[in-house]
Amino acid sequence: MDVIFGHVVTVMLPVLLCVLLGYGLAALKAPFDRKMFGGLVANVGYPALILSHLAKDHIELGAFLNVLLAAACMILIFGVLGFGVLKLLRLPVQAYLSPMMLSNVGNIGLPVTTLAFGAEGAAVALGFVVVVLAAIFTIGVALPIGKPDFKTLAKQPVIYAVMVALVLMETGWSLPGPVDQSLSILAGLAVPIMLLTLGHSLATLKFGNLGRAATLSVIHICFSVIAALALTSVFPFSGAQQNAIILLCFMPPSVATYLAVSQHRPDDAAAVAGFIFLSTLMTLLTLPLVLTYWAA
């Protein structure tokens, strides 16, 4: 019990306090431009974080490529299992499958794995962020709308930051000192803004059908167990990298998937929001348990 409490205090509490601050800003109706902050993270924070971490030998090139493949496999596992369950429950695949298969590895996964496993954990989380981000603009948009948004995906600086980072990792080149220091400074804005934005987003969701949300949230956790077992059995990860991947499998559905659902499947939007909201709350229980008994 003391170990669980320690994980709650050292890993979850700092994240929770930042999220609650964002939630409080929304409750107080304080000025908060989510679109601007989201753009700041996507266009500056994430690319800077990727370049500043991956170019500093926190993870080898081969291991990082395996991380990218593992992230794609995680999405596939959640997608196949989710499709089957949604068909069984007779729920609309177009509305529920994208949040079921695309996890919040950015707003929650990145800060939690960084606090739990340091720079090596952050490098793994960044690999998952890149893959899930690409999936959000393709699968996440295509399911509710009917077609992927490749044009928007091609404009994401994260994709090009990864390409530059891969070249640096392969060649062993280093960024000039002033550039590297600037990237480290800019990278520092990503995590706090992400957490504040998550709290603000959760506060403004209009959700309903909490009974269905609870059922889907429990099912999502079961999928997480299956995905973590599968990935750690197939891929040659160990130590902090393996533990980070296990933890990332237990992230809740991405809030970003709600946007396309709310715009193009409005009748299902409230129920999907309830699923995302309740799953996010349940991580307060699941993540400390995973950190204590599995990803330790």
C-alpha positions as CSV (number, residue, x, y, z in Angstrom):
1,M,0.0,0.0,0.0
2,D,2.9,2.4,0.8
3,V,4.3,1.7,-2.7
4,I,1.0,2.5,-4.4
5,F,0.7,5.7,-2.3
6,G,4.3,6.6,-3.3
7,H,3.5,6.3,-7.0
8,V,0.3,8.4,-6.5
9,V,2.3,11.2,-4.8
10,T,5.4,11.2,-7.0
11,V,3.9,10.4,-10.4
12,M,0.2,10.9,-10.5
13,L,-0.3,13.9,-8.1
14,P,1.8,16.4,-10.1
15,V,0.0,15.4,-13.3
16,L,-3.4,15.6,-11.5
17,L,-2.7,19.0,-10.0
18,C,-1.9,20.5,-13.4
19,V,-5.1,18.9,-15.0
20,L,-7.2,20.2,-12.1
21,L,-5.8,23.7,-12.6
22,G,-6.9,23.6,-16.2
23,Y,-10.3,22.3,-15.1
24,G,-10.5,25.1,-12.6
25,L,-9.8,27.7,-15.2
26,A,-12.7,26.4,-17.3
27,A,-15.0,26.4,-14.2
28,L,-14.0,30.0,-13.5
29,K,-14.5,30.9,-17.1
30,A,-11.0,32.4,-17.2
31,P,-9.6,33.3,-20.6
32,F,-8.1,30.2,-22.2
33,D,-7.7,29.8,-25.9
34,R,-7.5,26.0,-26.4
35,K,-7.0,26.3,-30.1
36,M,-4.0,28.6,-29.7
37,F,-2.4,26.5,-26.9
38,G,-3.1,23.3,-28.9
39,G,-1.4,24.9,-31.9
40,L,1.5,26.0,-29.8
41,V,2.1,22.5,-28.5
42,A,1.7,20.8,-31.9
43,N,3.8,23.3,-33.8
44,V,6.5,24.2,-31.3
45,G,6.3,22.1,-28.1
46,Y,6.2,18.6,-29.6
47,P,8.8,19.2,-32.3
48,A,11.2,20.8,-29.8
49,L,10.6,17.9,-27.4
50,I,11.3,15.3,-30.1
51,L,14.5,16.9,-31.3
52,S,15.8,17.7,-27.8
53,H,15.2,14.2,-26.5
54,L,15.9,11.9,-29.5
55,A,19.1,13.6,-30.5
56,K,20.7,13.1,-27.1
57,D,21.1,9.3,-27.1
58,H,18.3,8.7,-24.7
59,I,17.3,5.8,-27.0
60,E,19.0,4.0,-29.9
61,L,17.8,4.2,-33.4
62,G,16.8,0.5,-33.7
63,A,15.0,0.7,-30.4
64,F,13.1,3.8,-31.4
65,L,12.0,2.2,-34.7
66,N,10.7,-0.8,-32.7
67,V,8.9,1.7,-30.5
68,L,7.1,3.2,-33.5
69,L,6.2,-0.3,-34.7
70,A,4.9,-1.2,-31.2
71,A,2.7,1.9,-31.1
72,A,1.2,0.9,-34.5
73,C,0.6,-2.6,-33.2
74,M,-1.1,-1.2,-30.0
75,I,-3.5,0.7,-32.2
76,L,-4.2,-2.4,-34.3
77,I,-4.9,-4.5,-31.2
78,F,-7.3,-1.9,-29.8
79,G,-8.9,-1.5,-33.2
80,V,-9.5,-5.2,-33.8
81,L,-10.8,-5.9,-30.3
82,G,-12.8,-2.7,-30.3
83,F,-14.5,-3.4,-33.6
84,G,-15.6,-6.8,-32.3
85,V,-16.9,-5.5,-29.0
86,L,-18.8,-2.6,-30.6
87,K,-20.4,-5.0,-33.1
88,L,-21.3,-7.3,-30.2
89,L,-22.8,-4.4,-28.2
90,R,-24.5,-3.0,-31.3
91,L,-22.9,0.4,-30.9
92,P,-22.0,2.6,-33.9
93,V,-18.4,1.9,-35.0
94,Q,-18.1,5.3,-36.7
95,A,-18.5,7.0,-33.4
96,Y,-16.8,4.8,-30.8
97,L,-14.0,3.0,-32.6
98,S,-11.6,6.0,-32.9
99,P,-11.7,6.8,-29.1
100,M,-11.5,3.1,-28.4
101,M,-8.3,2.5,-30.4
102,L,-6.5,5.9,-30.1
103,S,-5.2,6.5,-26.6
104,N,-4.1,9.7,-24.8
105,V,-0.4,9.0,-25.0
106,G,0.3,12.8,-25.3
107,N,-1.5,14.7,-22.6
108,I,-1.3,12.0,-20.0
109,G,1.2,9.4,-21.3
110,L,4.1,11.7,-21.9
111,P,4.2,13.4,-18.5
112,V,3.5,10.2,-16.6
113,T,6.2,8.1,-18.3
114,T,8.6,11.0,-18.0
115,L,8.0,11.3,-14.3
116,A,8.1,7.5,-13.8
117,F,11.0,6.6,-16.1
118,G,12.9,9.7,-16.9
119,A,14.4,10.7,-20.3
120,E,14.3,7.1,-21.6
121,G,10.6,6.8,-20.8
122,A,10.0,10.2,-22.5
123,A,11.7,9.0,-25.6
124,V,9.4,5.9,-25.8
125,A,6.3,8.1,-25.1
126,L,7.3,10.4,-27.9
127,G,7.4,7.5,-30.4
128,F,3.9,6.6,-29.4
129,V,2.8,10.3,-29.6
130,V,4.0,10.5,-33.3
131,V,2.2,7.3,-34.3
132,V,-1.0,8.1,-32.5
133,L,-1.0,11.7,-33.9
134,A,-0.7,10.3,-37.4
135,A,-3.5,7.9,-36.7
136,I,-5.8,10.7,-35.3
137,F,-5.6,12.6,-38.6
138,T,-6.2,9.4,-40.7
139,I,-8.2,6.8,-38.8
140,G,-9.6,9.2,-36.2
141,V,-11.0,11.5,-38.9
142,A,-11.9,8.8,-41.4
143,L,-14.2,6.9,-39.1
144,P,-16.7,9.7,-38.2
145,I,-16.3,11.6,-41.5
146,G,-15.6,8.9,-44.0
147,K,-12.2,10.0,-45.3
148,P,-8.8,10.7,-43.8
149,D,-7.3,14.2,-43.6
150,F,-3.9,13.6,-45.2
151,K,-3.5,17.4,-46.0
152,T,-3.6,18.3,-42.3
153,L,-1.3,15.5,-41.4
154,A,1.3,16.6,-43.9
155,K,1.3,20.0,-42.2
156,Q,2.2,18.6,-38.8
157,P,5.8,19.7,-37.8
158,V,6.0,16.6,-35.6
159,I,6.4,14.4,-38.6
160,Y,9.3,16.4,-39.9
161,A,10.9,16.7,-36.5
162,V,11.0,12.9,-36.3
163,M,12.6,12.7,-39.7
164,V,15.4,15.1,-38.6
165,A,15.8,13.3,-35.3
166,L,16.2,9.9,-37.2
167,V,18.9,11.4,-39.3
168,L,20.7,12.7,-36.2
169,M,20.4,9.4,-34.5
170,E,21.7,7.5,-37.6
171,T,24.6,9.8,-38.3
172,G,25.6,10.7,-34.8
173,W,25.5,14.4,-35.6
174,S,24.7,16.9,-32.9
175,L,22.8,20.1,-33.1
176,P,24.7,23.3,-32.6
177,G,24.9,24.3,-28.9
178,P,22.6,27.4,-29.1
179,V,20.0,25.5,-31.2
180,D,20.0,22.6,-28.7
181,Q,19.6,24.9,-25.8
182,S,16.8,26.8,-27.5
183,L,15.0,23.5,-28.2
184,S,15.4,22.4,-24.6
185,I,13.8,25.7,-23.4
186,L,10.9,25.4,-25.9
187,A,10.4,21.7,-25.1
188,G,9.6,22.7,-21.5
189,L,6.3,24.4,-22.5
190,A,4.8,21.2,-24.0
191,V,3.9,19.2,-21.0
192,P,2.4,21.9,-18.7
193,I,0.3,23.3,-21.6
194,M,-0.9,19.8,-22.6
195,L,-2.0,19.1,-19.0
196,L,-3.8,22.4,-18.6
197,T,-5.5,21.9,-22.0
198,L,-6.6,18.4,-21.0
199,G,-8.2,19.7,-17.8
200,H,-9.9,22.5,-19.6
201,S,-11.2,20.1,-22.3
202,L,-12.6,17.7,-19.7
203,A,-14.4,20.5,-18.0
204,T,-16.2,21.6,-21.2
205,L,-17.2,18.1,-22.4
206,K,-21.0,17.6,-22.4
207,F,-21.4,13.9,-21.5
208,G,-24.1,11.4,-20.9
209,N,-25.0,7.7,-20.7
210,L,-22.5,7.0,-17.9
211,G,-23.7,3.4,-17.6
212,R,-22.5,2.7,-21.1
213,A,-19.4,4.8,-20.4
214,A,-18.5,2.6,-17.4
215,T,-18.9,-0.6,-19.4
216,L,-16.7,0.7,-22.2
217,S,-14.1,2.0,-19.8
218,V,-13.8,-1.4,-18.1
219,I,-13.5,-3.1,-21.5
220,H,-10.9,-0.6,-22.5
221,I,-8.8,-1.5,-19.5
222,C,-9.1,-5.2,-20.5
223,F,-7.8,-4.3,-23.9
224,S,-4.9,-2.5,-22.3
225,V,-3.9,-5.7,-20.4
226,I,-4.1,-7.7,-23.7
227,A,-2.1,-5.1,-25.6
228,A,0.6,-4.8,-22.9
229,L,1.0,-8.6,-22.7
230,A,1.2,-8.9,-26.5
231,L,3.7,-6.0,-27.0
232,T,6.1,-7.1,-24.2
233,S,6.0,-10.7,-25.6
234,V,6.7,-9.8,-29.2
235,F,9.1,-6.9,-28.9
236,P,12.6,-7.2,-27.4
237,F,12.2,-4.3,-24.9
238,S,13.5,-4.4,-21.3
239,G,13.9,-2.2,-18.4
240,A,12.5,1.4,-18.5
241,Q,11.6,1.0,-22.2
242,Q,9.4,-2.1,-21.5
243,N,7.9,-0.5,-18.4
244,A,7.1,2.7,-20.4
245,I,5.3,0.7,-23.1
246,I,3.3,-1.2,-20.5
247,L,2.2,2.0,-18.9
248,L,1.3,3.6,-22.3
249,C,-1.0,0.8,-23.1
250,F,-3.1,1.8,-20.1
251,M,-3.8,5.4,-21.2
252,P,-7.4,6.5,-21.6
253,P,-9.0,7.4,-24.9
254,S,-7.7,10.6,-26.6
255,V,-9.8,13.7,-26.1
256,A,-8.7,14.7,-29.6
257,T,-10.9,12.0,-31.1
258,Y,-14.0,13.7,-29.7
259,L,-13.8,16.6,-32.0
260,A,-14.5,14.7,-35.2
261,V,-17.3,12.7,-33.5
262,S,-19.0,15.9,-32.1
263,Q,-18.9,17.5,-35.5
264,H,-20.0,14.6,-37.7
265,R,-21.8,12.2,-35.2
266,P,-23.6,14.7,-32.9
267,D,-26.2,12.2,-31.7
268,D,-23.4,10.0,-30.2
269,A,-21.2,12.9,-29.0
270,A,-22.5,13.0,-25.4
271,A,-22.1,9.3,-24.9
272,V,-18.6,9.3,-26.4
273,A,-17.6,12.2,-24.2
274,G,-18.8,10.3,-21.2
275,F,-16.7,7.3,-22.2
276,I,-13.6,9.5,-22.5
277,F,-14.2,11.4,-19.3
278,L,-14.9,8.3,-17.2
279,S,-11.9,6.4,-18.7
280,T,-9.7,9.4,-17.8
281,L,-10.9,9.4,-14.2
282,M,-10.2,5.7,-13.9
283,T,-6.6,6.2,-14.7
284,L,-6.2,7.6,-11.2
285,L,-6.8,4.0,-10.0
286,T,-5.3,1.9,-12.8
287,L,-2.0,3.8,-13.4
288,P,-0.7,3.6,-9.8
289,L,-1.6,-0.1,-9.7
290,V,0.2,-0.8,-13.0
291,L,3.2,1.2,-11.8
292,T,3.3,-0.8,-8.6
293,Y,2.6,-4.4,-9.7
294,W,3.6,-4.5,-13.3
295,A,5.7,-1.7,-14.8
296,A,7.9,-1.5,-11.7
